[in-house]
Amino acid sequence: MIKAKVKESNREKVPSGTHIARCYSMIHVGTVTWEYQGEVKETDKVRLAFEIPAEMREFKPGEMEPMVISKEYTLSMHEKANLRKDLESWRGKTFTEAEARDFDILNLIGVSCSLGVIHKESKNGKSYADISSLSGVPKGVKADKGINEIFILDYNENWDLEKFETLPDFIKDDMKMTPEYEEITTTNDDVELSPEKLKLAKQLGLDSDKDAPF
């Protein structure tokens, strides 16, 4: 029998279990096209990344950094959407339809959570760490201060080509295939953004609520 070799990443996986983490990064990937059962579909994607201050590693000689893990979501607050389900678990209360409609995903930046991690195996046999759950920080548990610099990248006022170039190739490749990327990289600076893009930039504004972290 001849088996294909599976290339494993040398980078250490985030340990499985429950961690106190902080959301420090939001990347609006954009509208990706995919095929399901012969039908072409389009989905607007966003990627959230979390740092785990209690899990410091020396990824570069002499530099200690927190381990990080990310999860990609469909940018939807529909009642059945995974994003909404995870956020309701995180904040400890459900959204009203008005709150869901007006929620700004940027409200998550800098907010701490309790994050569940499990190890999975991909179809090609590669092992990876995956976010299995999000919930609020338990009472009595102190969340460590953030370490990584806040990172926000979208196709509106938070677009930055230099930031884009620092992303892993697989994220850049996905973004380059989106109509949002094509538009922002071909539009003259003097051209006003479309109402749809302005709406995405301001998407949703939830009033502060003392009973929820966002």
C-alpha positions in Angstrom: 0.0 0.0 0.0 1.3 3.5 -0.9 -0.1 6.3 1.2 0.2 10.0 0.5 2.1 12.0 3.0 0.3 14.6 5.0 2.3 17.7 5.7 1.8 18.9 9.3 2.3 22.5 10.3 5.2 23.0 12.6 3.3 25.7 14.5 1.9 24.4 17.8 -1.8 24.1 18.0 -3.8 25.9 20.6 -4.3 23.4 23.5 -7.8 21.8 23.6 -10.0 22.9 26.5 -11.5 26.1 27.8 -9.5 29.4 27.6 -10.1 33.0 28.6 -9.5 34.9 25.4 -9.9 38.3 23.8 -11.2 39.2 20.4 -8.5 41.4 18.9 -9.0 41.0 15.1 -11.9 41.3 12.6 -11.3 40.8 8.9 -14.1 41.2 6.4 -13.2 38.6 3.8 -16.1 39.7 1.5 -18.5 37.8 -0.8 -17.1 34.4 -1.7 -18.6 32.2 -4.4 -19.0 28.4 -3.9 -20.9 25.5 -5.4 -23.2 23.2 -3.5 -25.0 20.3 -5.3 -24.5 21.9 -8.6 -25.8 25.3 -7.5 -23.6 28.4 -7.3 -24.0 30.3 -4.1 -22.6 33.6 -2.7 -21.8 34.1 1.0 -20.5 37.2 2.8 -17.7 36.1 5.1 -16.0 37.6 8.2 -13.1 36.2 10.2 -12.7 36.9 14.0 -9.5 36.1 15.8 -8.9 35.7 19.5 -5.7 35.9 21.6 -5.1 33.7 24.7 -2.9 35.6 27.1 -2.5 32.6 29.4 -0.9 30.6 26.6 2.3 32.5 25.7 4.8 31.0 23.3 8.2 32.0 21.8 7.3 31.9 18.1 10.2 34.2 17.3 13.6 34.1 19.1 13.4 36.2 22.3 9.7 37.3 21.7 6.9 35.9 23.7 3.5 36.1 22.1 0.0 34.9 23.0 -1.4 31.9 21.0 -4.2 32.9 18.7 -7.1 31.2 17.0 -9.7 32.4 14.5 -13.1 31.4 13.2 -14.8 32.4 9.9 -18.5 33.2 9.9 -21.1 34.0 7.4 -21.8 37.7 8.1 -25.4 37.2 9.0 -27.5 37.8 12.1 -30.3 35.5 11.0 -31.7 33.5 13.9 -30.2 30.3 12.5 -26.8 31.8 11.6 -23.8 30.5 13.5 -22.6 34.0 14.2 -25.8 34.9 16.0 -25.8 31.7 17.9 -22.2 32.1 19.1 -22.8 35.8 20.0 -25.9 35.0 22.0 -24.0 32.3 23.9 -21.1 34.8 24.4 -23.3 37.7 25.7 -25.5 35.4 27.8 -28.8 36.6 26.3 -30.6 36.5 23.1 -30.9 39.3 20.6 -34.2 41.0 19.9 -34.8 41.2 16.1 -34.1 45.0 16.3 -30.8 44.4 18.1 -29.8 41.7 15.6 -30.6 43.9 12.7 -28.6 46.8 14.1 -25.7 44.9 15.6 -22.2 46.2 14.7 -19.7 43.3 14.6 -16.9 45.8 15.5 -18.4 45.9 19.0 -16.7 42.6 19.6 -13.2 44.0 19.3 -11.4 44.1 22.7 -14.1 42.0 24.4 -13.0 39.0 26.5 -14.8 35.6 26.4 -14.5 32.0 27.5 -13.5 30.0 24.4 -13.8 26.3 23.9 -11.2 24.6 21.7 -11.2 21.1 20.3 -8.7 19.3 18.0 -10.1 17.9 14.8 -8.7 16.1 11.8 -9.3 17.3 8.3 -10.2 15.1 5.3 -6.6 14.9 4.3 -5.6 13.8 7.8 -4.2 17.0 9.1 -4.8 17.9 12.7 -6.0 21.4 13.7 -7.5 23.4 16.5 -11.0 24.5 16.2 -13.3 26.9 18.2 -16.1 24.8 19.5 -17.9 27.3 21.7 -18.0 30.9 22.9 -19.4 32.1 26.2 -19.0 34.9 28.6 -16.2 35.1 31.1 -17.3 33.3 34.3 -18.1 35.5 37.4 -15.0 35.8 39.6 -12.6 35.1 36.8 -10.4 38.0 35.8 -9.6 38.4 32.1 -6.0 39.3 31.3 -5.3 42.6 29.5 -4.9 42.4 25.8 -1.4 41.9 24.3 -1.8 42.0 20.5 -2.5 45.2 18.7 -6.1 45.6 17.5 -6.4 44.5 13.9 -9.4 45.6 11.8 -9.6 45.3 8.0 -12.7 45.9 5.9 -13.6 47.4 2.6 -14.6 50.8 4.0 -12.8 53.2 6.3 -10.7 50.4 7.7 -9.2 49.4 4.4 -5.4 49.4 4.5 -3.3 47.7 1.7 -0.3 47.4 4.0 -2.4 45.5 6.6 -3.8 43.3 3.8 -0.3 42.3 2.7 0.5 41.1 6.2 -2.3 38.5 6.1 -1.7 34.8 5.4 -1.8 33.9 1.8 -4.9 31.8 2.1 -6.9 34.7 3.5 -5.5 37.1 0.9 -6.4 34.6 -1.9 -10.0 34.4 -0.7 -10.3 38.2 -0.5 -8.8 38.7 -3.9 -11.6 36.7 -5.4 -14.4 38.9 -3.9 -16.2 41.7 -5.7 -15.5 44.0 -2.7 -11.7 43.6 -3.2 -12.0 44.2 -6.9 -14.0 47.3 -6.4 -11.8 48.9 -3.7 -8.6 48.1 -5.6 -9.9 49.6 -8.8 -11.9 52.5 -7.6 -10.3 56.0 -7.6 -10.0 57.6 -4.2 -12.2 60.4 -5.3 -15.1 58.2 -6.1 -17.7 58.0 -3.4 -18.4 54.6 -1.9 -21.6 52.9 -2.7 -24.5 53.1 -0.3 -24.2 49.3 0.2 -20.6 49.7 1.4 -21.4 52.6 3.6 -24.1 50.5 5.1 -21.7 47.7 5.8 -19.3 50.1 7.4 -21.9 51.4 9.8 -23.7 48.1 10.0 -25.6 47.9 13.1 -25.3 50.0 16.3 -26.4 48.3 19.5 -27.0 50.6 22.5 -24.9 49.8 25.5 -26.3 47.2 27.8 -24.9 46.6 31.3 -26.1 43.0 31.2 -24.2 42.1 28.1 -20.5 42.6 27.1 -21.7 44.0 23.7 
